Amino acid sequence: MIDHSGLSVSDFAQARAFYDAALAPLAITYLFTVPPEHTGGEQVGGYGRDRPQFWINEGDAQSPPVHFAFTAETRADVDAFHAAALNAGGTDNGAPGLRPHYHDNYYGAFVRDPDGNNIEAVCHAPTDTT
């Protein structure tokens, strides 16, 4: 439904370090840097699995903060995302666990990135397959 999206970050290097670590357990990596001559000198980069789908760009932090949910293959991946994000400077906004009030088999974890955005990993598998 959505091809790509992104957000503005107040400190590009800090955000990149956070997202590099937090998204790694979900097999999402930094894939592309937009050449500065195409951005007026602003740093812009994209993350994805096979093509950039989540973008960060330097600028003012999002106001108000936004929410992004990334898919995870397994519940263990959600757990690993949460731990990696906290280790990379994120703050807990909901420990890994089932969220049946959202949907059956909704297993998610939430963290705040360095700018306060609500970043989530979610697995919809009925049980962990690892």
C-alpha positions as CSV (number, residue, x, y, z in Angstrom):
1,M,0.0,0.0,0.0
2,I,2.8,2.5,0.9
3,D,5.8,2.4,-1.3
4,H,8.2,4.4,0.9
5,S,8.2,6.9,3.7
6,G,10.6,8.7,6.0
7,L,11.3,11.3,8.6
8,S,13.4,14.3,9.4
9,V,16.1,13.8,12.1
10,S,17.9,16.4,14.1
11,D,21.3,14.6,14.1
12,F,21.8,12.5,10.9
13,A,24.9,10.6,12.2
14,Q,23.2,9.8,15.5
15,A,20.0,8.7,13.8
16,R,21.9,6.6,11.3
17,A,23.8,4.8,14.1
18,F,20.5,4.2,15.9
19,Y,18.7,2.9,12.8
20,D,21.7,0.8,11.6
21,A,21.7,-1.1,14.9
22,A,17.9,-1.2,15.6
23,L,16.9,-2.4,12.1
24,A,19.7,-4.9,11.7
25,P,17.8,-7.7,13.5
26,L,14.9,-7.2,11.0
27,A,17.3,-7.7,8.0
28,I,16.9,-4.0,7.1
29,T,20.0,-2.2,6.2
30,Y,21.2,1.2,5.0
31,L,21.2,1.0,1.2
32,F,21.5,4.4,-0.4
33,T,22.8,7.9,0.1
34,V,21.3,10.6,-2.0
35,P,24.1,12.6,-3.5
36,P,24.3,16.0,-1.8
37,E,24.1,17.9,-5.1
38,H,20.5,16.5,-5.3
39,T,19.5,17.6,-1.8
40,G,21.0,21.1,-1.5
41,G,23.7,19.6,0.7
42,E,21.3,18.0,3.2
43,Q,22.2,14.4,4.2
44,V,19.5,11.9,3.0
45,G,19.7,8.1,3.1
46,G,17.4,5.1,2.7
47,Y,16.9,1.8,4.4
48,G,15.3,-1.4,3.2
49,R,15.7,-5.1,2.5
50,D,16.0,-5.0,-1.2
51,R,15.4,-1.3,-2.0
52,P,15.2,1.8,0.1
53,Q,11.7,2.2,1.6
54,F,12.4,4.1,4.8
55,W,14.3,7.4,4.5
56,I,15.9,9.7,7.0
57,N,17.0,13.2,6.2
58,E,18.7,15.8,8.3
59,G,16.7,18.7,9.4
60,D,14.4,19.6,12.3
61,A,13.1,16.7,14.3
62,Q,9.5,15.6,13.4
63,S,7.0,17.7,15.3
64,P,4.9,16.0,16.6
65,P,6.9,12.8,16.7
66,V,5.7,10.0,14.3
67,H,5.1,6.3,14.5
68,F,6.7,3.7,12.1
69,A,6.1,-0.1,12.4
70,F,8.5,-2.4,10.7
71,T,7.7,-6.1,9.9
72,A,9.6,-8.9,11.6
73,E,9.7,-12.5,10.5
74,T,9.7,-13.9,14.0
75,R,8.9,-13.0,17.5
76,A,12.6,-13.5,18.3
77,D,13.4,-10.8,15.7
78,V,11.1,-8.4,17.6
79,D,12.9,-9.2,20.8
80,A,16.3,-8.6,19.1
81,F,15.1,-5.3,17.6
82,H,14.0,-4.1,21.0
83,A,17.3,-5.0,22.6
84,A,19.4,-3.6,19.8
85,A,17.4,-0.3,19.7
86,L,17.8,0.2,23.5
87,N,21.5,-0.6,23.2
88,A,21.8,2.0,20.4
89,G,20.3,4.8,22.6
90,G,16.6,4.3,22.1
91,T,14.2,4.4,25.1
92,D,11.6,1.8,25.9
93,N,8.1,2.5,24.9
94,G,6.6,-1.0,25.2
95,A,8.5,-4.2,25.9
96,P,8.1,-7.1,23.5
97,G,4.9,-9.0,23.9
98,L,1.5,-9.9,22.6
99,R,-0.9,-7.1,21.9
100,P,-4.2,-8.9,21.5
101,H,-6.1,-5.6,21.8
102,Y,-4.6,-4.8,18.4
103,H,-5.1,-8.1,16.7
104,D,-4.7,-11.8,17.5
105,N,-1.1,-12.9,17.1
106,Y,0.1,-9.2,17.2
107,Y,3.6,-9.5,18.8
108,G,5.3,-6.1,19.0
109,A,7.9,-4.0,20.7
110,F,8.1,-0.2,20.8
111,V,11.1,2.2,21.3
112,R,11.6,5.9,21.0
113,D,14.4,6.9,18.7
114,P,16.8,9.7,19.6
115,D,14.3,12.4,18.4
116,G,11.3,10.8,20.2
117,N,9.6,9.0,17.3
118,N,7.8,5.8,18.2
119,I,9.5,3.0,16.3
120,E,8.0,-0.5,16.4
121,A,8.8,-4.0,15.2
122,V,5.8,-6.3,14.8
123,C,5.4,-10.0,13.9
124,H,1.9,-11.4,13.0
125,A,3.0,-15.1,13.0
126,P,0.8,-17.2,15.3
127,T,3.9,-18.6,17.1
128,D,7.6,-18.1,16.8
129,T,9.1,-20.2,14.1
130,T,12.7,-20.2,15.4
